[in-house]
């Protein structure tokens, strides 16, 4: 194998990562900081995850929106919204037995986007050759 390339083994990943773009969301949902914080924390707790710290910010003006960042042990969940574009991004990185797809589905149920694009990746595969 060439430089920078490692052989993957069958060891389990450290984390599971779901990331998404959510389109055409009702603006009132995108600007409701309290609702977004509550929805994120509830979705995480229902999946057995306990937030270490929760931070949120609301941005006014034409391109206003909300950002919510939740720190977990060795993981995180982040949502950013843009009211003008009726758009949000979602980033869910979890470890252990938690299922990021279930957390994503809970957030989709709250935000009700007309469409979305979602991706998935395993993070930090252990036991790779050269480690």
MOJO-V308802 format. One line per field, one symbol per residue. ss: DSSP state (H for helix, E for strand, C for the rest). psi: psi as a letter, one per 30 degrees, with the letter a starting at -180 (. if undefined). A space follows every 10 residues. Layout:
ss=???
psi=???
This chain:
ss=CCCCCCCCCC CCCCEEEEEE EEECCCHHHH CCHHHHHHHH HHHHHHCCCC CCEEEEEEEC CCCCEEEEEE EECCEEEEEE EECCCCEEEE EEEEECCCCH HHHHHHHHHH HCCCEEEEEE EEECCCCCCC C
psi=klkfkkkkag kllelkkkkl kklikkeeef gieeeeeeee eeeeefggkj kekkklkkka aehlakkkkk kljgalkkkk ljeefhklkk jjjllbfkjf eeeeeeeeee fhlfllkklk kkkhklgkkf .
